[in-house]
Amino acid sequence: MGAVLSRVANCRVAPSRVPRNTWQPGNSAPYREANGTGNNSYCPALLPAQCLTQGLEEVLIPALPERADVERGYVTPQQVYNLLNAEAGEPALHDPNYILILDCRSAERYKQSHLVTARASVTVIHPELGCLISCVQLQEFSIILLYAEEGHSPVGSEEARADSPSLQRCFFQLSALGMDPVILLGGFSAFHQLYPFLCTPRMVLLEPERRALTIYPSEILEGALYQGSAVQAQNYRIIKNLHITHVVNATADCPDAFPSMLSYLRLRLSDDSQQDLSEALPLAARFIAGALAGGAGRVLVHCSLGRSRSSVLTIAFLMEHKRWSLQHAFRWLKDRRACAAPNAGFLRQLSVYEEQLFGQRLTALEDIRL
């Protein structure tokens, strides 16, 4: 359990309110084509210092991802969304021992609606009887997540004890048993506001019930950019709930599912290390940037499984339009979609693309760890 929890605790992302739409035109738009570039790339026209001219080519000045520390012991709604939809061979949520979610609100509020697979905290930590399941059973869970109705105060503070006494009691009782629980920042209300489709009045506990759940694409940029599989791209419920407006289809043979409803970019790539991406990378980056301009669009990038082809296109967009190095873009993606794994040939082409964008290679490929 410790290894998984450390990964969650060390995932440094901006809180969901800073801001909801991570990519905004006020920060990285409007875009213009760079004069003389051979790959039709284009750079943000924000500040003159963001691009340097070398001969007839414009190169980007690298930037660092904007990250705000989340206090230890807390996870953001977006982190929880990505945890619930994590995939490693198969959806992690299908495993009953993957995550234990304890709803620390009243029984009435729990019955009205709660996070999918959540249990009422009183079924695990009784106010008088203490822990109702054994420590051995608790240790089987990779993650233990607690939430109240709201919650922004530091755990253990007077404000937190006054606002959510049940959550505080559960947290410290579990900690005393050697567990390492984490708390949902903003509580149920913050999560429900962003992801109401992952809340339910039903109890979903057993593995057959979990396998019937809809698994959503990973959220790479909050409320803007998603990455997933072909099956997810063909699921109308997913498209509707995520408000997807544009789709990048990187598969060779999966048809566009909703051509009359959505805007598509069809690239027909094969997951082959010899696949040439010289045209696909800038084309996908331009398409995604155009879709997100204005803040109203939402883009789903997908291939067959959402691991290799879709990953290389997502990384290319983050490199070009967030001005992140290959290493920073790759780490950002892996923090949000752990199963992302572009093949070795794609990584080499991303390294070449990095040099085209920034005028030099900033990332050593041996530093990329899948």
HELIX and SHEET records of a PDB file:
HELIX    1   1 GLY A    2  ALA A    9  1                                   8    
HELIX    2   2 PRO A   25  SER A   28  1                                   4    
HELIX    3   3 PRO A   48  GLN A   50  5                                   3    
HELIX    4   4 PRO A   77  LEU A   84  1                                   8    
HELIX    5   5 ALA A   92  HIS A   94  5                                   3    
HELIX    6   6 ALA A  107  GLN A  112  1                                   6    
HELIX    7   7 SER A  121  THR A  123  5                                   3    
HELIX    8   8 CYS A  135  GLN A  139  1                                   5    
HELIX    9   9 GLU A  158  ASP A  163  1                                   6    
HELIX   10  10 PRO A  165  ALA A  176  1                                  12    
HELIX   11  11 GLY A  187  LEU A  194  1                                   8    
HELIX   12  12 PRO A  196  LEU A  198  5                                   3    
HELIX   13  13 GLU A  207  ARG A  211  1                                   5    
HELIX   14  14 ALA A  230  ALA A  233  1                                   4    
HELIX   15  15 TYR A  236  ASN A  241  1                                   6    
HELIX   16  16 ALA A  280  LEU A  292  1                                  13    
HELIX   17  17 ARG A  309  LYS A  322  1                                  14    
HELIX   18  18 LEU A  326  ARG A  336  1                                  11    
HELIX   19  19 ALA A  344  PHE A  358  1                                  15    
HELIX   20  20 LEU A  365  ASP A  367  5                                   3    
SHEET    1   A 2 TYR A  31  GLU A  33  0                                        
SHEET    2   A 2 TYR A  42  PRO A  44 -1                                        
SHEET    1   B 2 CYS A  51  GLN A  54  0                                        
SHEET    2   B 2 GLU A  57  LEU A  60 -1                                        
SHEET    1   C 5 TYR A  74  VAL A  75  0                                        
SHEET    2   C 5 VAL A 182  LEU A 184  1                                        
SHEET    3   C 5 ILE A 143  TYR A 147  1                                        
SHEET    4   C 5 ILE A  99  ASP A 103  1                                        
SHEET    5   C 5 ARG A 119  ALA A 120  1                                        
SHEET    1   D 2 HIS A 114  LEU A 115  0                                        
SHEET    2   D 2 CYS A 199  THR A 200 -1                                        
SHEET    1   E 2 ILE A 125  HIS A 126  0                                        
SHEET    2   E 2 GLY A 130  CYS A 131 -1                                        
SHEET    1   F 5 SER A 218  LEU A 221  0                                        
SHEET    2   F 5 LEU A 225  GLY A 228 -1                                        
SHEET    3   F 5 VAL A 299  HIS A 302  1                                        
SHEET    4   F 5 HIS A 246  ASN A 249  1                                        
SHEET    5   F 5 SER A 263  ARG A 266  1                                        
END                                                                             
